[in-house]
Amino acid sequence: MGRVIAIANQKGGVGKTTTCVNLAASMAATRRKVLVIDLDPQGNATMASGVDKYEVPRTAYELLVDEVPFAQVVVSETSGGYDLIAANSDVTAAEIRLMEVFARESRLRTALAGVREQYDYIFIDCPPSLNLLTVNAMSAADSVLVPMQCEYFALEGLTALVDTISKLAAVVNPALCIEGILRTMYDHRNRLANEVSDQLKQHFGDKVYRTIIPRNVRLAEAPSFGAPAMYYDKSSLGAKAYLALAGEILRREEQLATPA
């Protein structure tokens, strides 16, 4: 059965979507079967996957609200080599419609119940807020990957997110845990970034990935070309960093699976 990882942070602009599409493409490049679920109404993960959010016939809205079968919603042709559940502005209405239905917080988990075994990894790009869409993502997920910039306010936001994850684990998904904390847009010349990085390692230990995603112009440019960085410029530092992150995640899994 595939692992479901929600990529979330209640603070915007920390690299959630960049991490989602580039990590998914990197995993797909290792011959893993990967699915990306775009739950952000902005549809950035959809566009960065080479799919026009304005033309896609069905989105996460139909999957969650209308309970359209998964096979009729999934897009199998993306620039990153993974499958996609797309999003656009229609998904904004999903939160309102879900308020009216039974078991509204577990609609995504129910939709994925019969298809998890088809994938090695399922990555969910969450909105930059704690709303019903994010709750659905965390209800369906095995763990949460947290991208964050090494700055003071991001550290405060991380504290709030960890508290949120603990509360959701107590109410909707007892198995939910932190997959890892990823330092993004990192500039080693910045003293504050280094100080915050040291605090993260001190408080979260092995949960902080050794891989660091640098501030990289190619990562910023790639979405405008509708492709993950490794297909836009595979030699860029950003593309190499996400390949390294994929390798680190796979090694961690192997170590956990190996008997002591």
C-alpha positions, 0 to 999 in steps of 0.5 A: 500500500502506498504512503500518503504524505501531506505537504503542509505549512500554515504559512504561505510562500515557504515552498509547499508546491515547489516541494510537492511537484519536485519531490514527486517528479524525483520519486517518479524518476526512480521508477516509483508510481506517484500521485500528486493531489492538488488541494490548493484552489490556486492550482499551482501544483496543477500548472507546474505539472504541465496541466492547464487548470482552466481546461481540466475537465474534473478536479478535486472538487468532483472527487470530494463533493460529487464522489466521482470515481477516482479513475474519472478524475485522475490525469495520467499525462503530466510533465513530471511523470506522475499522476495528478488530481488537479485543482482550480478555483472550483475547489474553493467551493468544495470547502463550503459544500463539504460543510453540508455532508456527512463525514466531511473530514474524511472524504479524501481518505474514503476516495483513496481507500481503493487506490492506495495500492496502485501507488508507491507515494501519494503527495498532497499539496495543501492550502496555506491555511487550516481549513476543511481541505487541509483537514481532509488531507491530514485525515487521509495522510500517514504523515506530514512533510513540513517545508519551511524557511529558516526565519523567525516567523516561520519558526513560530508558525512551525510551533502552531503547525505541530500543535495542529497536527497533534490535535488532528491526530487526537481527533481524526487520524491517530496515526498522523505524525511528522514525516520530516521538516525541510529547510527551503530557500536556504541561503547559508550566508544568512546568519539568521538562517543558520541560527534558526537551522541550528534551533530546528536540529536542536528541537526536532533532531532526526525529523529535520532532513539533512537535505537542504533546498537552496534558494535557486532561480531555476526552481522559481522559473520552472513552474512558468514552463509547466515542468518540475525543475529536473525537466527544466534544468536537471543540472540546477542546484534546485533539481539536484537538491530534490533528487537528494531529498527523494534519496534521503526519504527512500533511505529512511524507509529502508532503515525503518523496514530493516529489522534491528 
